[in-house]
Amino acid sequence: MQQKAKNQQIQSPSLHKKEVQQDTGNDEKDYNSFNYILTIVIVTNMGVLYFGYQLGVMSLAQNTIFIVFNVKHSQKNFYSSIIDSAIPFGAIFGAISSGKIQDYVSRKNSLILADTLGILSAFLCLFKDINLFVIARLVAGFVAGLNTSLVPKYIQEISPLSLAGVMGIFFTISLNFGIVLANINGQFFNEFPNPDNTYWYYVILFPLLINLTQIVLLQLFFNHETPFYYIINNENEKCQNLLKKIYKPQYVNENYQQVRQLADNTNKIQESYLDMFNKKNRWRLFIGCTLQFFQQFSGINAVTMYLSQIYEKENYSFKTANFLTLLSSTAFFSAGLVNTSIVQKFTRRAILIFGSAFTGLFILSLALLSKIGNRDTTYLTVICIDSYYVAFNFSLGPIIWLYCSEILPQKGFSIATTVNQVCGTIIVLMLPYFDKLWILFIFYSTICFSCSIFTYFFVKETKNKSKLEIQKLYYPKEQLEQNYDPLYSTKT
């Protein structure tokens, strides 16, 4: 008990100071430059931009790809399902292997490895063979899975506590912007393409630009790891030099001591994937995996990948359906930008509870409109889809990624991300074979409402809490009483 009190005395001054700054609205910031930190976060999120582009590109490019690659009409449903599900299916293996990859490769080099595989995926598309194209999509999915596990943890380790929420939201903003870019490029496809079409080269190879740009920026301008990575690898001087770039001089030593305390505790216990299921970790892992399940089964990937087809089923023309797809994805992206201020004003729990409920309400309305099938109310379908996108991007989209990166260690986060991608694969595989979309929409709405209820009863608040405080939120009671204090096991 005396040791516990001593630990609390050591930790409390710095935590108290941060809480006072946030609660009183004090303008004093402990970091040097918001723009510098934001630039690092944007560069890191280019891998997520790649993921968003790959999610959205086939919505408008699929018809042209089938013509150019000479896919038979009888095979279109099969290849449509396989090509779209290849991204989340490949991401399963990228997500689950990210923890092991970081055991041997640094944070920054893991991002560069992902970009290198992205380049390989692009070159596989050049052969104009539909089966090689499927393999290319699987590799792209693997890259996406790596990035969804790597990027949120990297951002958490590099961002000051006061900016953790805002910077965490840029994961979803980057994902959405990738979808917007894919839909912009997709506007120039023809409804009846000919086999000699070459525009598809530009659209499919566009991610090369993202991969190469990130590699250059990471190597030339942001050639560093995170403070936590430097400490756990005994590179103390590099850690201090990086902290000097991020924090004002009077806060450097304070943050260095906090990172060292985290690293010292981490080095005491090195956890494996199996350890994520022990008594200490299983409840937080259950929370994270359940939230990821809710996110995917809210229907977001299904709507995103098949949005133009959904609009065409509402009797919109090819060009109009494509344009509406672009407008909807732009609304999706814009909601993410607005959410950077919302996440600062409201708690994670409140945003998730109310946002999930509104997401469920809008997709339930979409189900009713789809069931009625009245051509005079097709404009309401557009309104419901855009409202669904906005509500999702205020809540289920960004908050779940942010929250899981806060409560889970790296290997636990990899498992939760894998659950997300497994669910995404199931949804995308199923959708082409559903003629009655309203049934799926009702199911999605039920999941959204369930997320609100689950969050209310089981999810604990993390806003304005330090990593130490967050780690203890889901400790079993007996370990809290014993002051059992191993932290994130991210020696990777």
C-alpha angles and dihedrals in degrees: 000000000000090000089050091053090047092053091049090051090052094049102037104073096060094040092047092051093053092047092051091051092052099041097046095043092240108179093214110113126197094212128080103224131009089197093055093052091044091052091053089049093049093049091048090049093057086094088058089048086057090052092051092050092051090049094053105033100080093052089079103016099053099089093050093046091053092052096044093045091046097237113177118242091240090057098048098093091048095049092041089058094043096046095049095042091048090079098056091034093054088044089061090067094040092053097046093046096047093087092053092044089056089052087069105021129051125247094259095042090051088059090049090049089054090051091050091054089047089057090051090052091053094052092051088062092062094076095072092224115135094214092051087047089057089051090049089053090050090053090047088051091052088053090049091051092050091052096047088058099037103043103054092049092046091052092048091052095047100042126086114242093250091057099039094102097046095045092046090058091061088075090070093038090056092046091051094046089054089055090049091051090051091051093047091053090045093059091081099059117111123239090229106032122188124227091251093061111136101178089088089070091065094046097046095041095046092097087066087074090054093048096047094044093053093048092052094046094047093048099042108029110015101033097153142093128227125285091247093052091051093051097049088050093049095247095134097158093053089049092054092046091053092046089053089058092050104037137045113258095256091056100044098087092043092054092042090057091048092051090047091051090052092047094047091054092044093053090056092066124031108194126204128205089268090055089063087073097052123107094268096054109022098088095050088045090051090051093049096045093046092051090050089050090053092048095055097039090053081082100243099137092044092053093043097049097043101032097117090049090050090053092047089054085057086062097255116147121253095258093042092049090051092049092048088050089056092048092050093049090048090054087049091053094044092053089057091055092052090048091067088076095039093056089056094052103041136045123257090244095051093049092048096045097049097031093053091049092052091045089054092047094054096046090046088055088050089053092053092049091048091050094049092047095196110167091207091065100047089113087065088059089059091049093049094048092049091046090049090051092050094047092047092049091052093053130358093037107053103014097057093051090046095045095047092050088053100049102034132070117231097270092044089050089051090054093048091048089050090054088052092053094044089054091046091052092052092050096048093046091053102045102073089059095052115093094171102062093173090074091057092045091055089051091050092050091052089054091051093052089046089055090056091052093044092050093049094054105031114019117091125209119259103173114125091004124127122237089258093054093045092050090056095050094088100031115129110257095248092055091052089053090051091047089237101181117176110147138203112332098218103136090140 
